[in-house]
Amino acid sequence: MKIVVCVKETIDTAATLSLQAGDVFWGDASLIINPWDEFAVETALQLTEEFGGDVVALSVGGSEKNEALKHALAMGCKEAVQLSAPENILKTTSITASMLAEAVQKVGEVDLVFFGRQSTDEETGLTASQTARLLNWPALTQTAKVTSLDIQGQTIEVERLFEDGRQHVKAALPAVVSVVKEICEPRYPSFMGIRKAARAVIPCWDLSDLGLSGIPEAACHSLGLAEPAGRTEAVEMITGDNAAKIAATLVKRLTEEKVL
């Protein structure tokens, strides 16, 4: 069995965002693996430990070292590949999904593709479904448990988590699965895993390697960034000779402020 897990390098969630000259500034914040993706990596590793096989990590964009792929390798993924394209086209989920779908086909003989629920920077949660659509594979989103995996019969059964309950579904392999944090507890990379990942040479596939001769222009464009307007607050103490007068004054002020 071969599993691909898609990970993303994001800014540390403890970082503080600010704007400088109309652009995002994160200070000296470190880059980490998207926290949601750790659950996807762990689920993929557990399945290969039970049923046999290998896990290949893919990541679109990111820094030269790509901490997300290094972390995935340290956790136990056998291989990692970074997908590269010009920076100006990496900011739409449809473009990312196109690159991931082609990369999955290039890896070849993939049974499952795992995603985290969403990324902590964009928070769209769209890439898994878009990748599944391009591959023409079933999309099993919001997965909280893999209840059954039949390699010979080429089927998978999962429980999908919703606010009002769980949905039990069955799909044919290959399939795309995005997981929620309730599915498992990610392992800590071992010391040997960290050392091995640090020495790993991660190949980089560009658009030509993926067979993408042209990328359509993004449908949405950012026109600029601005800090929200500051809020002014004031406290007014309502006083009176008795409770009835205080209540009457309060009602009058609330009416004037159009709260009532």
Secondary structure, DSSP 8 states (H G I E B T S, - for coil): -EEEEE--EEE-TT---EEETTEEE-TT--EEE-HHHHHHHHHHHHHHHHH--EEEEEEES--SS-HHHHHHHHHT-SEEEEE---GGGSSSHHHHHHHHHHHHHHH-S--EEEEES--TTT----HHHHHHHHHT--EEEEEEEEEEEETTTTEEEEEEEETTEEEEEEEESSEEEEE-GGG-------HHHHHHHHH----EE-TTTTT-------S---------------------SSHHHHHHHHHHHHHHTT--
